[in-house]
Amino acid sequence: MAKVGVLLLNLGGPERIQDVGPFLYNLFSDPEIIRLPTPLLQKPLAWLISSLRSSKSQEAYKAIGGGSPLRRITDQQARELQSELRSRSVEATTYVAMRYWHPFTESAVADIKADHVDEVVVLPLYPHFSISTSGSSFRELQRLRQADPAFAHLPIRCIRSWYDHPGYIGAMAELITRQLQSCADPANAHIFFSAHGVPKSYVEEAGDPYQTEIESCADLIMARLEADLGHRNPFTLAYQSRVGPVEWLKPYTDEALVRLGEEGVKELVVVPISFVSEHIETLEEIDIEYREIATEAGITNFQRVPALDVTPSFISGLADLVQESIAGPEVNLDQASQLPKRVKLYPQEKWSWGWNNSSEVWNGRLAMVGFSAFLLELLSGKGPLHALGLL
């Protein structure tokens, strides 16, 4: 029987307050997070932004207990998936590869090689493909394969996205149905899908399929709910976590909440549609920031559907995905990361203002102004960074 390594890809997150700065540095060092005309500026700019951003980010993580639970939850998902696959007679071992924090992709690859698996199934824990989530992780694997002949010869099958998979749709519908039961009027409670946003330019210029997949996914979940419940709730899809003055996908979550309050909506069931684990965007942004906005807008019953985490039906759906990948046609890393429009992301062929979909990201214009100010202060020996003790 073939030994299968199942590589779970995720973003990663700081587990302790002191990890926040280094995590942000790793995040901003990725050319898919900050798009610059030359790679020479990448690391200096990453250091500058992470230094300036750390204090605010630390406060957000303190509000949810002092760190991100993402690694703990992802490790649990990996264990449950491995157990489920082995119960189906699949000799599988799961591995976790975080993009910006421990355990890094290099560590997971080293473990895979040490275990002498026969083939690898790459499973992103992002249901919907985007350039800077699954795409960035796929390209990191490509880089590692190019530098490691032993890893390059290992057969790899990739699951590009799975926003329309019955296991995922069913698990989401199950959690939403449970949350609706907490409403005074379940049949008329407003279902509010909140997805992580991306800059509009990624969709329009690079052909990122993220928006199309998110919209299709919301429709599929609503169709499943209607079939299960026998009625169709009103619903809204919006995008959260935007930063900077560039235009992101609309409608924005905060603005949509205010509009619904003005329209007289009282019961709201918020669904974190693009998140399969609890982390900063669900526990702090939705549960604290958006709840406050909704309450001020007149929404009196703000219910939030929990992330999937290790919901049994979700784990079963992931196991189905792995088995279908093994039995189906091979999708390699090049195919998995391909976009409808061919663009050279780093270094860019032409200058483009803007950033990708991270809640920690600033706009490029401000970043370059900040970088110039940093250089000036470094040369003069005076300025706000010196006053704060950062230089």
N, C-alpha and C positions, 0 to 999 in steps of 0.2 A: 504494500500500500504506500502511495506517495506521501511524503511528509510535506505538509503545506504550512508555510508561514503566512499569517494574516497580519498585515501591517496597517495599523490604525493611525490615520493622520489627524492631527489637531493643532490648534494655535499655540497652546501653552499659556501659562499665566503665573505671576509671582505668588509663591506660597507664603512668603513672609513680607513684612513691610520693607525690610532691607533689600529684598529682591526687586523692588519696583523699579529703581533706577537702572540696574543692569538689564532687566527685561525690556524696558523702553528703549534702551540703547540697541539691543538686538533687533527690536521691531523696526526702528527707524533706519537701521543699517541695510535693510532689505530694499533693493532698487524698485521693488513692486509696491512698496509702501510710500516711498518718496521718489518721485520721478525727477531726476536731475539731468542736465545736459552732459555732465561728465562724472564718472565714478570717483574722481579724485576728491570731490566734495562730500561724498557719502558719509564717511566715518566722522569727520569733524562736525558736520551738521547733525549727525545722530547724537553725538556727545552733547552738543549745545542744547538741542531740543529736549533730550532726556533729562538734562540738568535742570532746565527751566520747568519742565512738566512734572517732575517727580513729586513735588510737594502736594500739588492738587490731586494727583493720582493716588498718593498715599492716603489722603483723607477719604477718598472714595472706597479704597480697600479696607480702611479702618471701619467704615460704616457697615461692612458685611462680615466683620469678624477678624480682620487683619490680614487677609490674603485670599487668593483665588482657590475655590474648591475643584478647579477643573482637572488637575492631575489625579486627585483622589477618585473623582467620578469616572474619568476615562480609564483608570486602572481597573475599577470595578466593572465597567463595561467590557473591557478586554477579558477579564476572568470569566464573566458570565457567558460571553460569546464563545470562548474556548470550550467551556463546559458543554454548551449547547451543541457545538459542532461535533465534539467527541461522542456525545450521546447519539448522534446521527451516524456514527462510524466514520467520521472524517478525522484523520490523524492530523489535527491542526494545533499549532502553537501561535498565540497572539503576541504581538509586539506593539508598543506605543511609540510613536515618533512625533514629538512636539516641534513646531517650527521655530519658536522663539524662546523656549525655556526648557528645562530638563523634564524628561529625557530627550535630548536632541536627536535628530534623524541619524547622525553618525553613530550614536550609541546603539540605536535600534538595529542599524545595518550590521554593526559588529556582532551583536547577539545572534542575528539571523545567520551570519556566516559561521559562527562558532557552533551553532546547532545543526549545521549541514542539512538544511531543508532542501527539498527537491524543486520547489517552486514557491513563488510569493504571489499572494493576492493583495493588492493595495486598495484599501477601503478608506476613503476620506470620511471623517465624521462631519462633513458638510453635505447636507442633502442636495443643495443647489450649487452648481458650479459657478465659480467666479475666478477672474484672473488672479486675484491676490489671496485667495484662500486655497482651494484645491490646486489651482494653476501654479501658485508659488511653490507649494509642496511637491508637486509633480516635477517641477524644474529643478528643485533641490535634489531630488532623487536622480534626475538625469545627470547633474553635475557630479554626484558621488559615483555613479556608474562609469562616467568618463575617466575618473581618476583611479578607479579600482578594477583591474582586469578580472579578479575573482568574482566580484559583485556583478560586473558587466555580463558575465556568462550565465548568471542565474536567471532562469525564465521568470518573467514578471507579467502578471495580468492586472489590469487596472479597472476599477469601477469608477467611471467619470462622475456621475451624479445619480441620484436615486430618489428625486423629489416626487416621482409618480409611482413608486413601488407600492404595491398593495399592503405590504407589511408596515411601511411607514405611515401611509394614509390611514390605515386601520388603527394603528396605535395612537395617532394624533386625535382621531375621532373619538376614541375611547376616553382619553383624558378630558377632552372638551365636554363630552356628554356628562362625565362625572361632575365637572365644575358647574355645568348648567343646572344641575340639581340643587345647587346652593342658592339659586336665584328664586325670588318670589314668584316670577312669571317666566319659567324656563323657555316657553315657546316664543316669547317676544324679546328676550334678552339680546342685546346687540353683541355680536361676536366681532372682536377687533383683532385682526392679524397684524402683528408688528414684526417686521423683518429688518435685519441690519441693512442699512442703506449702502449704496455705492455712488460715486460721482456719475452724473449723467453722461459725461464724455466717455466713460468706459464702455457703456452700452452703445452709444451712437458712433464713436470713432473706432473702437477696437472690436466691436461685435460681441461683447461679453453677453452670454445668454442668461445671465442671472435674473434680470427682470422678467423675462418670458417664463422662466422656470418657476419663479416665485408666484406669479399670477396664475399659472396653470395649476400649481400645487394648491393654492387657496381654493380654486374652483373645484378641484377633485375632493378636497376635504369637505367642502360644503355639500357636494353631491352625495358623499358617503353619509354625512349627518342627516340629510334629508331622507335618504333611504332607510336609515336606522330609526329615526325619530318620527317619521311620517309628516313632518312639517319643515319649512325652511325659515330659519332665523335671518333677520337682517344682518349684514356684515359689512365691514370696511377693511381694506388693506392699506397699510401705511408703512413708512420706512423711518427707522430711528438711527441715532448715533451720528448724525451729520455734523461736520465741523468745517469752519472756514467759509469764505464768501462765495466759493464756487457752487454751482447748482448741482444738487444731488437728486436722486430719484424722488418723485413726489407721489402722493402727498406725504408731508412730514408728520411723524407721530404726534408731536406736541401740538401742532396746528390742527390736526384732525380731531384730537381729543377736545380742544376748545370748541370746534365747530359742532361736534356731537352734543356737547353740553348746551350750546345755544339752541340746538334743535329739540331739546327736551329729553334726550336720552338719560335714563336714570340707572339702568342696570347694564353693566359692561363686563364682558368676559374677554380678557386680554390673552391672546395666544402668541407666544414667542415662536413664530413659525420657522425661523432659520436657525434656531438654537436647539441642540439635542442634549445639552448639559447646562446645569445652573452655573452661572459665572457673573462677572461684573455687570454685563448688560441686562441680565434678568434681575439679579438681586439688588442692585443699586439703581440702575437707570430706570427700569420699569417699576420695581416695587416701591422705590422712594421718590424719585424725581417725577415720573409720569403719574403716579398715584396722586401726588400733591396737585399737579396741574389739573387732573380730572376732577378732583374734589372741588377745587376752586371754580371749575367750570360748571358745577352743579350736578355732577354724576355722583349719586349717593351710594351705589353698590358697585365697587370696583373689585372684580374677581380676576385673579391671574391663574391661568392654567400652568401647572408645573412643567418644567422641562422633562423630556422623556427619561433621562438618566438610565436606570436599569429596569424600566418597565418590561415585564416578560414578553409581551407581544412585540415590543420594539426589538429586543434581543433576538427573538425568533425571526423577525424580518431581516435583521442583519445576517443571520445564519443563512437564510434563503438567498440573500445577495451573493454571499461567498460561494455557495454551492452552484448557483446559476452561472457565476463567473468561471468556475472550474469546468463546468460542463459545456459552456458556450464558446463562441469564437474569441480568440485572444485579442485584447485591446492593450497595446503597448503604451509606454510613457509618451511617445510622440503623438500618438492618436488621442490620448487622454487629455493632453494639454493644448491641443489644436484649437484655434479660434476661427470663426467664419471669415474674418478679415485678418490678413497677415500684417502684423505690426511688430516693429523691433522695439521691445520694451526697455532694454537697458544695454548700453547707453542709448538714449533716444536718438532717432535720426533727425528730429527737429524738436525745438523747445516746446514744451506743453505745460502750461500752468495746471496744477491740480494734483490731487492725492487720491489714494484708493480707499477701500472701505475698512477703516479702523477707527474705533471710537476715540483713540488717542492721537489722531493725526491732525496736523494743522494744514492750512493751505500753503501752496508753494510760494506765493508772493510774500506772505508774512515770514516764511522760513528764510528766504533769501535776504530780506531786510534784517532779520535777526542775526543772520550769519555775518552780514556786513558790519552790524553794530558790535558783534562779538570780536571781530578782527580789530576794529577801531579801539575797543576797550583793551584788548590784549596788548596793543602797541602803546597806548597812552598810559596804562596802569590805573585808570580811573573809570568809574561807572557803576551801574546798579549791581552787576555780578560781584564786583569787589566789595561793595557795601554789604551784600548778603553773605559774604564769605565763600562764594563759589569759585573765586579766582584769587 
